[in-house]
């Protein structure tokens, strides 16, 4: 894979997208930045990070046949790669909060943003953005954020975390591309935050309701059991888990 290291950029996803529009990129081209001036998270959220203290990376995966490979399983594969990286660095009580935040207890350690660029013949190029909090110790505006350093007391080199993440990412994306959807689905659900537990949710109108997370379906939608044992499926824009 080609590894591009930057001292700063607006966001690694945006940088990689621009590169892909300017020239033909190798599969698994990786962009890593010490600092992002406009880091992005899910649903338009900002990803705040102190320069040089965390892993901010994006990976280009080209020519995915999304008719053959459901893209929900790509998200699961990436989530599992980050989960296993954090497990390697001795974090405890790890879970995946749907769709792809990685938590230790109820604190967020890592986030993922996947952007797909669709084109003809059921194909897409995917840009996989991953942020892992490593050595940052203050999160003034983010009460639920934490880092490997805060959780373990140990300082880790960003490059060491990068190397481990790339190994796990290669494994899980290979599983995805080789059709191991069932295995990915089962492993993902085995780590799903608050699965089978009563939880509180908020819909797009701000209304709160209770339910029990039953799992995630093959389209990546959250399956929630509501009152009277009714199951309902929600996409990411329709529901927010409040714990």
ZIRA-V616620 format. One record per pair of residues at least 24 apart in sequence whose C-alpha atoms are under 8 Angstrom apart, sorted by sequence separation. I is the first residue (numbers start at 1). J is the second residue. D is the distance in whole Angstrom. If there is no record, write none. Layout:
BEGIN
I|J|D ; I|J|D
END
This chain:
BEGIN
2|26|7 ; 9|33|7 ; 12|36|7 ; 32|56|6 ; 33|57|7 ; 75|99|8 ; 76|100|7 ; 109|133|6 ; 134|158|7 ; 1|26|7 ; 4|29|8 ; 6|31|7 ; 8|33|6 ; 11|36|5 ; 32|57|4 ; 75|100|7 ; 1|27|7 ; 2|28|7 ; 3|29|6 ; 4|30|6 ; 5|31|6 ; 6|32|6 ; 7|33|6 ; 8|34|6 ; 9|35|7 ; 10|36|5 ; 11|37|7 ; 31|57|6 ; 32|58|7 ; 189|215|6 ; 1|28|5 ; 2|29|5 ; 3|30|5 ; 4|31|5 ; 5|32|5 ; 6|33|5 ; 7|34|5 ; 8|35|5 ; 9|36|5 ; 10|37|5 ; 11|38|6 ; 12|39|8 ; 30|57|7 ; 31|58|5 ; 189|216|7 ; 1|29|6 ; 2|30|6 ; 3|31|6 ; 4|32|6 ; 5|33|6 ; 6|34|7 ; 7|35|6 ; 8|36|6 ; 9|37|6 ; 10|38|5 ; 11|39|5 ; 30|58|6 ; 31|59|7 ; 82|110|8 ; 1|30|7 ; 3|32|8 ; 8|37|7 ; 9|38|8 ; 10|39|6 ; 11|40|7 ; 30|59|5 ; 29|59|6 ; 30|60|6 ; 28|59|6 ; 29|60|5 ; 28|60|5 ; 29|61|8 ; 27|60|6 ; 28|61|5 ; 79|112|7 ; 185|218|8 ; 204|237|7 ; 27|61|5 ; 28|62|8 ; 78|112|8 ; 204|238|5 ; 25|60|8 ; 27|62|6 ; 203|238|6 ; 204|239|6 ; 108|144|6 ; 109|145|6 ; 203|239|5 ; 107|144|5 ; 108|145|5 ; 109|146|5 ; 202|239|6 ; 203|240|6 ; 106|144|7 ; 107|145|5 ; 108|146|6 ; 109|147|5 ; 201|239|7 ; 202|240|5 ; 75|114|7 ; 107|146|6 ; 108|147|8 ; 109|148|7 ; 201|240|6 ; 202|241|7 ; 201|241|5 ; 202|242|7 ; 200|241|6 ; 201|242|5 ; 16|58|7 ; 199|241|7 ; 200|242|5 ; 201|243|7 ; 16|59|8 ; 199|242|7 ; 200|243|6 ; 12|56|7 ; 13|57|8 ; 16|60|7 ; 199|243|5 ; 12|57|6 ; 13|58|6 ; 12|58|6 ; 194|243|8 ; 67|122|6 ; 66|122|6 ; 67|123|8 ; 65|122|6 ; 66|123|6 ; 91|148|7 ; 65|123|5 ; 66|124|7 ; 64|123|5 ; 65|124|7 ; 89|148|8 ; 63|123|6 ; 64|124|5 ; 91|151|7 ; 63|124|5 ; 64|125|6 ; 91|152|7 ; 62|124|7 ; 63|125|5 ; 64|126|8 ; 86|148|8 ; 90|152|7 ; 62|125|4 ; 61|125|6 ; 62|126|6 ; 60|125|7 ; 61|126|5 ; 60|126|6 ; 61|127|6 ; 60|127|5 ; 61|128|8 ; 59|127|6 ; 60|128|7 ; 58|127|6 ; 59|128|5 ; 41|111|7 ; 42|112|7 ; 58|128|5 ; 59|129|7 ; 41|112|7 ; 42|113|6 ; 58|129|4 ; 41|113|6 ; 57|129|6 ; 58|130|6 ; 40|113|8 ; 56|129|8 ; 57|130|5 ; 56|130|6 ; 57|131|7 ; 55|130|8 ; 56|131|5 ; 55|131|6 ; 56|132|7 ; 85|161|7 ; 54|131|7 ; 55|132|5 ; 54|132|6 ; 55|133|7 ; 54|133|5 ; 55|134|7 ; 85|164|6 ; 53|133|7 ; 54|134|5 ; 85|165|6 ; 53|134|6 ; 54|135|6 ; 53|135|5 ; 54|136|7 ; 53|136|6 ; 82|165|6 ; 85|168|7 ; 49|133|8 ; 81|165|7 ; 84|168|7 ; 50|136|7 ; 82|168|8 ; 49|136|8 ; 81|168|5 ; 82|169|8 ; 81|169|5 ; 81|171|8 ; 78|169|6 ; 81|172|6 ; 77|169|8 ; 80|172|7 ; 96|188|8 ; 78|172|7 ; 98|192|7 ; 77|172|5 ; 78|173|7 ; 96|191|6 ; 97|192|6 ; 98|193|7 ; 77|173|6 ; 95|191|5 ; 96|192|5 ; 97|193|5 ; 94|191|8 ; 95|192|6 ; 96|193|5 ; 77|175|8 ; 95|193|5 ; 74|173|7 ; 77|176|7 ; 74|176|6 ; 55|158|6 ; 73|176|7 ; 54|158|6 ; 53|158|7 ; 52|158|8 ; 55|161|7 ; 55|162|7 ; 69|176|7 ; 77|184|6 ; 80|187|8 ; 69|177|7 ; 73|181|6 ; 76|184|7 ; 80|188|7 ; 76|185|7 ; 79|188|8 ; 17|127|7 ; 69|179|7 ; 16|127|7 ; 73|184|7 ; 77|188|8 ; 73|185|7 ; 76|188|6 ; 64|177|8 ; 13|127|6 ; 13|128|7 ; 13|129|6 ; 12|129|7 ; 99|220|8 ; 98|222|7 ; 99|236|7 ; 73|218|7 ; 72|218|7 ; 72|219|6 ; 73|220|8 ; 70|218|8 ; 71|219|8 ; 72|220|5 ; 70|219|7 ; 43|237|8
END
